């Protein structure tokens, strides 16, 4: 178990914990949610080649990816103006379109965004 850490409660965490009454309930809610998310990460995601990962890193490189931006990854892949050896942009876009939102979130997370 980690020592106590101060964290910023932005809107998503505030919404998630709005019904919790005290620190223990808030902590419990956050830990249950994190545990479930870690299980989602085990079950989702798609296989990507190095070239496909490089393409997505270049697209996501500005940092934080909002949910609507994650959903738009196939469009972003198609509209890139760079080339990467071994990358088939249309095949990657189709792969991303067929993925679930959970799959896309895991991909973005695994790439560090």
C-alpha positions in Angstrom: 0.0 0.0 0.0 1.3 3.5 -0.9 1.6 6.3 1.6 -1.0 9.0 1.5 -0.8 11.2 -1.7 -2.6 14.4 -2.3 -4.4 14.4 -5.6 -6.4 17.0 -7.5 -10.1 16.1 -7.8 -11.0 17.4 -11.2 -14.6 17.1 -12.6 -14.4 13.3 -13.4 -13.3 12.3 -9.9 -15.7 14.7 -8.3 -18.6 13.2 -10.3 -17.3 9.6 -9.5 -17.2 10.3 -5.8 -20.2 12.7 -5.3 -22.2 10.3 -3.2 -19.3 9.3 -0.9 -19.4 10.8 2.5 -15.9 10.5 3.9 -12.3 9.9 3.0 -12.6 6.1 3.5 -15.6 5.9 1.1 -13.9 8.1 -1.4 -10.7 6.0 -1.2 -12.8 2.8 -1.6 -14.6 4.1 -4.6 -11.3 5.2 -6.3 -9.6 1.9 -5.6 -12.6 -0.2 -6.8 -12.7 1.9 -10.0 -9.0 1.5 -10.5 -9.1 -2.2 -9.9 -11.9 -2.6 -12.5 -10.1 -0.4 -15.0 -7.0 -2.6 -14.6 -9.1 -5.6 -15.5 -10.5 -3.8 -18.5 -6.9 -3.2 -19.6 -6.2 -7.0 -19.4 -9.2 -7.8 -21.7 -9.0 -5.0 -24.2 -6.6 -3.5 -26.7 -5.5 -4.6 -30.1 -2.3 -5.9 -31.6 -0.3 -3.1 -33.4 2.8 -3.2 -35.4 5.8 -0.9 -34.6 4.8 1.3 -37.6 1.2 1.5 -36.4 2.3 2.4 -32.8 4.7 5.0 -34.2 1.9 6.6 -36.2 -0.4 6.7 -33.2 2.4 8.2 -31.0 2.9 11.0 -33.6 -0.9 11.6 -33.6 -1.2 11.6 -29.8 2.0 13.4 -29.1 0.4 16.6 -28.0 -0.5 14.9 -24.7 -3.9 14.4 -23.0 -6.4 12.6 -25.2 -10.0 13.5 -24.4 -12.6 10.8 -25.1 -13.9 12.4 -28.3 -10.3 12.6 -29.6 -9.8 8.9 -28.9 -12.9 8.1 -30.9 -11.5 10.2 -33.8 -8.3 8.2 -34.1 -9.3 6.5 -37.3 -10.0 9.9 -38.9 -6.7 11.3 -37.6 -4.8 8.3 -39.1 -6.4 8.9 -42.5 -5.7 12.6 -42.4 -2.0 12.5 -41.5 0.5 13.9 -44.0 3.5 11.9 -42.9 4.8 8.5 -44.1 6.2 5.8 -41.9 8.0 2.7 -43.4 5.7 -0.3 -43.2 2.6 1.6 -42.4 -0.7 1.0 -44.2 -2.8 4.0 -42.9 -6.0 2.7 -44.4 -5.6 -0.8 -42.7 -4.8 0.9 -39.4 -7.8 3.2 -39.7 -10.1 0.2 -40.4 -8.5 -1.7 -37.5 -9.3 1.3 -35.2 -12.8 1.7 -36.5 -13.6 -2.0 -35.7 -12.2 -1.6 -32.1 -14.4 -0.9 -29.2 -13.9 2.4 -27.2 -12.4 0.3 -24.4 -9.8 -1.1 -26.9 -9.0 2.4 -28.1 -8.6 3.7 -24.5 -6.2 0.9 -23.7 -4.1 1.6 -26.8 -3.8 5.3 -25.9 -3.0 4.4 -22.3 -0.3 1.8 -23.3 1.3 4.4 -25.6 1.5 6.8 -22.6 -1.2 9.3 -23.4 
